Amino acid sequence: MIKNLKFTTISLPQSPGKVRRFVRMVIQAIGFLGISAHLAHHAVAADLSEVYQASVQSNPQFLAAQDTYRAQQEKMPQARSMFLPKVSADAFARRQGKSAISIQDTEVPSAWYDSQGYSLSVSQALFDPLALPNYRQAQLINLLAAVEFAQAKQQLILTVAKTYFEVLSATDDLRLIRDHCRMLREQLTMNQRRLEAGAATIMDTNETEAQYNLGKADEIRALNQLALKKAALGQISGLHQPSLLALSDTLTPVPEALEQLAAFEEQAKRDHYSVQHATLSLAIARNEVKKSRAGYSPSASLVASHDYQRIQNTDTPQLLLNGGHNNRIGLEIHMPIFDGLITNSRVNEAVALKSKAENNMEEARRVARLDVQEAYLNLHSAAARDAALRKAEQYASKAVDANRLAFEENMRLNTDLLEIENKRYQIQRDLLKARYEMLLEGLKLKAGIAALTEADIADLNSLLRHKTVSKAL
């Protein structure tokens, strides 16, 4: 393919007019290519579900929780092994030398002996006081691992949604700041024209210039904040600053009709993942007390073995010095009599840890109740703030328009116009933040009763519109 490659030379026009037209055409072509690349860059944007799936597949913390869950599943086979027989086999082959010695003036020559043999043993526990407690322990550990993994998955959903909306919020904040700066720039230009016409003072220009520079400083802060939020999303999902679908402007997420707070509190005290974890931990601690007291009990096992051994002199291999088969079968009973009081100490330790687990469970219930209360009240507060801020934004916009007309007629001061514009800007920022806060508090409320699932990610995804948040604004 390389040999068929041809290069075409472009002859530049000679006249200045044609050169300018040529340069303009080149710039337009480069601009067209840039726009095409920009459109291709934003043609495919990641939504919340895609970012979540990427996090499931690549987030190290979640994958570690998944590995832990798989590892804990092996506790059950290990516990069942205590009820099964144990079979072992051994084999050996040795050569032993004996040096020459003298016994009562009789010289015994040196000699070498070969010995070979094998053994086979079988044992079956008939009564083991630790078998049933260990099996119960494995069951509890399995359940605890399932709760921990479900909690890790729920936490990933919360983290992804929170970070995703933080990127959108930072993007909205930057857009509002730039709109605000654009408005201040227009106000500054108008004040400068009025100053030249003698209709304004230098103070009006200085005040507007100060507000404009404060806005530019705020823009720098917002740019840095947006970069940090995007980096955080990349750290969670493994995606390198993807384009994101933004929240719809026209759709207002209003929380559904909620039950009474008391119902959520009761469900949280029962179903919150921290409560489930504490409940299983208490069951494990109680089982540990039984395991410790098993140290006082005897154990019994049925054992059987077969072994064979033969010994030969290397100088006379046809002579068998020793050898034969041995078979044994019997019942072995182990009865602890005195173990240095270690079992008593272990029982005391287990009882203390059980009491600790009981206190931890009560603390988990209280914390779960507080989490649900906080999410419930924050959700209602965010919904009420959203409604109030929407009305405030409408009246603030009308006030800005009215003050601008009054300012142009010299009926309002420049400071009055700047003040009402700043108020509208702050209301708009608070309004956008209230929308994301309302969504996140709804997720936290579901998380408080262990009801947050991937279906909630799909529901949130339906609120997104097909408009991308650019990688770099």
Secondary structure as UniProt FT lines:
FT   HELIX           2..4
FT   HELIX           16..42
FT   HELIX           48..58
FT   HELIX           60..72
FT   TURN            73..74
FT   HELIX           75..80
FT   HELIX           81..83
FT   STRAND          86..98
FT   STRAND          101..103
FT   TURN            104..105
FT   STRAND          106..108
FT   STRAND          111..127
FT   TURN            129..130
FT   HELIX           131..196
FT   TURN            197..198
FT   HELIX           202..237
FT   STRAND          244..247
FT   HELIX           261..271
FT   HELIX           273..293
FT   HELIX           294..296
FT   STRAND          299..313
FT   TURN            317..318
FT   STRAND          320..334
FT   TURN            340..341
FT   HELIX           342..408
FT   TURN            409..410
FT   HELIX           414..448
FT   TURN            449..450
FT   HELIX           454..461
FT   TURN            462..463
FT   STRAND          464..469
//
